[in-house]
Amino acid sequence: MARRRRFLADRTATVIVVVRLLLALLSSSIPPFVAAQSFACVNTPDWKDLYGDTCVYYSSGPDRCEIWGGKVTGTPTISSMPSFDYDDPQAWNHGTYAVASEKGENVEVKLPPATMVGDTLFLFVSRTDAYMSIRLDGWTTGASCFKTYNDQPTCLLASDCVEKDGDDCLRFQGDGIAGGGYDLGTVLFHRRVTEDDLLSGTLQTFVEGTDNRRTWAIVTAITNVNQQSPIRAAAGTACDEDSDSVFPSVYGKDNDVLLLSQSFDDTASRDDFLPPDGTFLLGRAISRDEFGILFGEKLDRSGETAKRVTGGQGGSKCKDALLAIVVNRGK
């Protein structure tokens, strides 16, 4: 009996050692979502595990690596990046972070993977069925598109706001169109990354939730941006009359970066809206009845970009708000 107890004790000790070794291996090779901001693409099979209350999912593909995380009972957050060599001084992107909130919850905007001092962050914030802010502390407001109804012919802009409550716009008036813009709205904010951002490891940026409605945000880091004029051109589309998303043409120059932002006020799957020709999938946020996505491309010539059309099955017509942005990387 004593020999059997000793055998069981030895076997238990061995199992404990093996488990500890496995946990150490996992924690070193596949970090939890908290550390995922610096996690690069890996050529490993899809992997899923549970760390506390965080469910983490890694998926590598030919042009991207995605990191899914979030409370198991909550809305997934997504961090996504093309498989760039971030150490390459010619790299134009240093990663993307995307998040979708639960109803009414605040959204915390985090640093994208591989962000460096001097990069410029372009943050696209979207919301449905509620008023939203046109100003964010520490950020500069850029392009925008607000809709009061699905087939609204053109975007209402942040500059069209004629009635505010704090940072929220309650009413817009522009191009013969007036309304609250609360059916669907998306706003671009931008700012330069500082040493303090990297030292603290956080942006300390929170988008306030409202009215039990979901908010989502996608932020991407672009290198070598002209700080005097970060946005060379911008255009929006409120109703493209197409089941695909048709982004408007904008003017850009060689070495600029084209960003295409889609906010979709309906259910969509990951393959419904695929990258337009020539672009990368930078990031996306999927909620229960909303879908946000960001594509990007480094331009190799000057001129109009032409309209860009998503691939895939698409979705309901005129349920999206689209922005095409040219990031100025000229001197």
C-alpha positions as CSV (number, residue, x, y, z in Angstrom):
1,M,0.0,0.0,0.0
2,A,2.8,2.4,0.9
3,R,4.5,1.6,-2.4
4,R,1.3,2.3,-4.3
5,R,0.8,5.7,-2.5
6,R,4.4,6.6,-3.3
7,F,3.8,5.6,-6.9
8,L,0.7,7.8,-7.1
9,A,2.5,10.7,-5.5
10,D,5.4,10.4,-7.9
11,R,3.0,10.2,-10.9
12,T,1.0,13.2,-9.6
13,A,4.3,15.2,-9.3
14,T,5.3,14.3,-12.8
15,V,1.9,15.4,-14.2
16,I,2.2,18.7,-12.4
17,V,5.7,19.3,-13.8
18,V,4.5,18.4,-17.3
19,V,1.4,20.7,-17.0
20,R,3.6,23.6,-15.8
21,L,6.0,23.1,-18.7
22,L,3.1,23.1,-21.1
23,L,1.7,26.3,-19.6
24,A,5.1,27.9,-19.7
25,L,5.5,26.9,-23.4
26,L,2.0,28.3,-24.2
27,S,2.6,31.5,-22.4
28,S,5.9,32.1,-24.2
29,S,4.9,31.1,-27.7
30,I,1.2,32.3,-27.7
31,P,0.6,35.2,-25.4
32,P,-2.8,36.0,-24.0
33,F,-4.8,38.8,-25.6
34,V,-3.5,41.4,-23.1
35,A,-0.1,41.0,-24.8
36,A,-1.4,40.5,-28.3
37,Q,-0.7,44.1,-29.3
38,S,2.9,43.1,-30.2
39,F,2.0,39.6,-31.5
40,A,3.2,39.0,-35.1
41,C,1.9,36.6,-37.7
42,V,2.8,33.0,-37.2
43,N,2.6,30.0,-39.5
44,T,0.7,27.8,-37.1
45,P,-2.7,26.1,-37.4
46,D,-5.8,27.8,-36.0
47,W,-5.6,27.7,-32.2
48,K,-8.1,28.5,-29.5
49,D,-7.8,28.4,-25.7
50,L,-9.2,30.1,-22.6
51,Y,-7.1,32.5,-20.4
52,G,-9.3,33.5,-17.5
53,D,-12.3,35.3,-18.9
54,T,-10.6,36.0,-22.3
55,C,-11.1,33.8,-25.3
56,V,-8.3,34.1,-27.8
57,Y,-8.3,32.9,-31.4
58,Y,-5.3,33.1,-33.7
59,S,-5.7,32.6,-37.5
60,S,-2.9,33.0,-40.0
61,G,-3.5,33.4,-43.7
62,P,-1.6,34.4,-46.9
63,D,-2.1,38.1,-46.3
64,R,-3.1,38.6,-42.7
65,C,-3.0,37.3,-39.2
66,E,-6.0,37.9,-37.0
67,I,-6.2,37.9,-33.2
68,W,-9.7,37.5,-31.8
69,G,-10.3,38.2,-28.2
70,G,-12.9,39.4,-25.7
71,K,-15.0,38.2,-22.8
72,V,-16.5,34.9,-23.7
73,T,-20.0,36.3,-23.1
74,G,-19.3,39.5,-24.8
75,T,-18.8,40.9,-28.3
76,P,-15.5,39.8,-30.0
77,T,-12.7,42.3,-30.5
78,I,-10.4,41.9,-33.4
79,S,-6.8,42.9,-34.0
80,S,-5.7,42.3,-37.5
81,M,-2.7,43.0,-39.6
82,P,-1.2,42.3,-43.1
83,S,1.9,40.2,-42.9
84,F,4.3,43.1,-43.3
85,D,7.9,43.1,-42.2
86,Y,7.6,45.8,-39.5
87,D,11.4,46.2,-39.3
88,D,11.5,47.2,-43.0
89,P,12.0,51.0,-43.1
90,Q,9.8,51.1,-46.2
91,A,6.8,49.6,-44.3
92,W,3.8,51.8,-44.6
93,N,1.7,50.2,-41.9
94,H,2.4,49.2,-38.3
95,G,-0.7,47.3,-37.5
96,T,-4.4,47.8,-36.8
97,Y,-6.6,47.4,-33.7
98,A,-10.4,47.0,-33.9
99,V,-13.0,46.6,-31.2
100,A,-16.8,46.4,-31.0
101,S,-18.6,47.2,-27.8
102,E,-21.5,45.7,-26.0
103,K,-24.6,47.9,-26.0
104,G,-24.0,51.2,-24.3
105,E,-20.5,50.3,-23.2
106,N,-17.5,52.6,-23.6
107,V,-14.9,51.5,-26.2
108,E,-11.2,51.6,-25.2
109,V,-8.9,52.3,-28.2
110,K,-5.6,50.5,-27.9
111,L,-2.3,50.9,-29.7
112,P,-2.0,48.7,-32.8
113,P,0.7,46.1,-33.0
114,A,4.2,47.3,-33.8
115,T,3.3,51.0,-33.4
116,M,6.3,53.3,-33.3
117,V,7.0,56.8,-32.2
118,G,6.2,59.2,-35.1
119,D,3.5,57.0,-36.7
120,T,0.2,58.6,-37.3
121,L,-2.9,56.8,-36.0
122,F,-6.1,57.0,-38.1
123,L,-9.1,56.1,-35.9
124,F,-12.5,55.3,-37.5
125,V,-15.4,55.4,-34.9
126,S,-18.9,54.2,-35.9
127,R,-22.3,53.9,-34.2
128,T,-25.8,53.0,-35.2
129,D,-29.2,54.4,-34.0
130,A,-27.8,57.0,-31.7
131,Y,-26.1,60.4,-31.7
132,M,-22.3,60.4,-31.6
133,S,-19.4,62.6,-30.9
134,I,-17.7,64.7,-33.6
135,R,-14.8,65.5,-31.3
136,L,-12.4,63.3,-29.3
137,D,-9.9,64.7,-26.8
138,G,-6.4,64.6,-28.0
139,W,-7.4,63.8,-31.6
140,T,-8.1,65.9,-34.7
141,T,-11.4,65.3,-36.5
142,G,-11.0,64.4,-40.1
143,A,-13.6,63.0,-42.6
144,S,-17.1,61.8,-41.7
145,C,-20.3,60.4,-43.0
146,F,-23.6,60.6,-41.1
147,K,-27.0,59.2,-42.3
148,T,-30.5,59.8,-41.0
149,Y,-32.1,57.1,-43.3
150,N,-30.8,54.3,-45.5
151,D,-31.1,55.8,-49.0
152,Q,-29.9,59.3,-48.0
153,P,-28.2,60.5,-51.2
154,T,-25.1,62.1,-49.7
155,C,-23.2,62.1,-46.5
156,L,-23.8,64.7,-43.8
157,L,-20.5,65.9,-42.4
158,A,-19.2,66.8,-39.0
159,S,-18.8,70.4,-40.4
160,D,-22.6,70.4,-41.2
161,C,-23.5,70.2,-37.5
162,V,-25.8,73.0,-36.5
163,E,-26.9,71.8,-33.1
164,K,-24.7,70.1,-30.4
165,D,-24.9,68.7,-26.9
166,G,-21.3,68.7,-25.6
167,D,-19.3,66.8,-28.2
168,D,-22.4,65.1,-29.7
169,C,-24.1,66.4,-32.8
170,L,-27.9,66.4,-32.6
171,R,-28.7,67.9,-36.0
172,F,-27.0,68.4,-39.3
173,Q,-27.8,70.7,-42.3
174,G,-26.0,70.4,-45.6
175,D,-26.5,70.0,-49.3
176,G,-30.2,70.4,-49.0
177,I,-30.3,67.5,-46.5
178,A,-31.2,67.9,-42.8
179,G,-31.4,65.4,-40.0
180,G,-30.0,64.0,-36.8
181,G,-27.6,61.6,-38.6
182,Y,-28.3,58.9,-35.9
183,D,-29.2,56.0,-38.2
184,L,-25.5,55.4,-39.0
185,G,-22.5,57.5,-38.5
186,T,-18.7,57.2,-38.9
187,V,-16.0,59.7,-38.0
188,L,-12.3,59.7,-38.7
189,F,-9.9,61.1,-36.1
190,H,-6.1,61.2,-36.3
191,R,-3.1,62.0,-34.1
192,R,0.7,61.4,-34.0
193,V,2.1,58.7,-31.7
194,T,4.4,60.0,-28.9
195,E,7.0,58.5,-26.7
196,D,4.6,58.7,-23.8
197,D,2.1,56.5,-25.7
198,L,4.7,53.7,-26.0
199,L,6.0,54.1,-22.5
200,S,2.5,53.8,-21.0
201,G,1.5,51.1,-23.5
202,T,-2.0,52.7,-23.8
203,L,-3.6,55.6,-25.6
204,Q,-5.9,56.4,-22.7
205,T,-8.6,57.0,-25.3
206,F,-12.1,56.0,-24.6
207,V,-15.1,56.4,-26.9
208,E,-18.2,57.0,-24.7
209,G,-21.1,54.6,-25.2
210,T,-24.6,55.8,-25.4
211,D,-28.3,54.9,-25.3
212,N,-27.8,51.1,-25.1
213,R,-26.3,51.2,-28.6
214,R,-23.2,49.5,-30.0
215,T,-20.1,51.4,-31.0
216,W,-17.1,50.1,-32.9
217,A,-13.7,51.5,-33.7
218,I,-10.8,50.6,-36.0
219,V,-7.4,52.3,-35.6
220,T,-4.5,51.8,-37.9
221,A,-0.9,53.1,-37.7
222,I,0.6,54.7,-40.8
223,T,4.3,55.6,-41.2
224,N,6.0,58.7,-42.5
225,V,2.8,60.9,-42.6
226,N,3.1,64.6,-43.5
227,Q,2.2,66.2,-40.2
228,Q,1.4,69.6,-41.8
229,S,-1.4,68.0,-43.9
230,P,-2.0,64.4,-43.0
231,I,-5.1,63.9,-45.2
232,R,-4.5,64.7,-48.9
233,A,-8.1,63.9,-50.0
234,A,-11.3,62.4,-48.6
235,A,-14.7,61.4,-50.0
236,G,-17.7,59.6,-48.6
237,T,-20.7,57.7,-50.0
238,A,-24.0,57.4,-48.2
239,C,-25.9,55.2,-50.7
240,D,-24.0,53.3,-53.4
241,E,-27.1,51.5,-54.7
242,D,-25.1,48.2,-54.8
243,S,-25.0,45.1,-52.7
244,D,-21.2,45.4,-52.8
245,S,-19.6,48.4,-51.2
246,V,-18.4,50.9,-53.9
247,F,-15.9,53.3,-52.5
248,P,-15.6,56.7,-54.2
249,S,-12.6,57.8,-56.2
250,V,-10.1,60.1,-54.6
251,Y,-6.9,61.8,-55.8
252,G,-3.6,60.5,-54.4
253,K,0.1,60.6,-55.2
254,D,2.8,58.0,-55.4
255,N,3.8,56.7,-52.0
256,D,0.5,57.9,-50.3
257,V,-1.7,55.4,-48.6
258,L,-5.4,54.8,-49.5
259,L,-7.7,53.8,-46.6
260,L,-11.2,52.5,-47.3
261,S,-13.5,52.4,-44.3
262,Q,-16.9,50.7,-44.4
263,S,-19.6,50.8,-41.7
264,F,-22.4,48.4,-42.3
265,D,-25.7,48.6,-40.4
266,D,-26.8,45.0,-40.8
267,T,-25.6,41.5,-40.1
268,A,-22.6,40.3,-42.3
269,S,-20.2,37.5,-42.2
270,R,-16.4,37.7,-42.6
271,D,-16.5,36.8,-46.3
272,D,-19.4,39.0,-47.4
273,F,-17.1,42.0,-48.0
274,L,-13.6,41.1,-49.3
275,P,-10.8,43.5,-50.1
276,P,-11.1,45.5,-53.3
277,D,-8.4,44.7,-55.9
278,G,-5.0,45.9,-54.8
279,T,-5.9,46.5,-51.2
280,F,-5.2,44.6,-47.9
281,L,-7.6,43.8,-45.2
282,L,-6.3,45.9,-42.3
283,G,-9.0,45.2,-39.7
284,R,-12.6,44.6,-39.0
285,A,-15.1,44.6,-36.1
286,I,-18.1,42.3,-36.2
287,S,-21.0,42.8,-33.9
288,R,-24.4,41.1,-33.8
289,D,-26.1,43.4,-36.2
290,E,-23.2,45.7,-37.3
291,F,-20.1,45.3,-39.3
292,G,-17.0,47.5,-39.7
293,I,-14.0,47.0,-41.9
294,L,-10.9,48.8,-43.1
295,F,-8.9,48.2,-46.2
296,G,-5.6,49.8,-47.2
297,E,-3.1,50.2,-50.0
298,K,0.1,52.0,-50.7
299,L,-0.3,53.9,-54.0
300,D,2.4,53.4,-56.6
301,R,1.3,56.2,-58.9
302,S,-0.3,59.7,-58.8
303,G,-3.8,60.3,-60.0
304,E,-7.4,59.3,-59.2
305,T,-7.7,56.0,-57.4
306,A,-10.9,55.1,-59.3
307,K,-13.9,53.6,-57.6
308,R,-13.0,50.5,-55.6
309,V,-15.5,47.6,-55.2
310,T,-15.5,44.9,-52.5
311,G,-15.6,41.3,-53.4
312,G,-17.8,38.6,-51.8
313,Q,-21.5,38.2,-51.5
314,G,-22.1,41.7,-50.3
315,G,-25.2,42.7,-48.3
316,S,-28.3,44.9,-48.3
317,K,-28.1,48.0,-50.5
318,C,-27.6,51.4,-48.9
319,K,-27.0,50.0,-45.4
320,D,-23.4,51.2,-45.3
321,A,-21.5,54.5,-44.9
322,L,-18.2,54.6,-46.9
323,L,-15.1,56.7,-46.6
324,A,-12.1,56.8,-49.0
325,I,-9.1,58.6,-47.5
326,V,-5.8,59.4,-49.0
327,V,-3.1,59.7,-46.3
328,N,-0.4,62.3,-47.4
329,R,3.1,60.7,-47.1
330,G,4.7,63.4,-49.3
331,K,7.2,65.9,-48.0
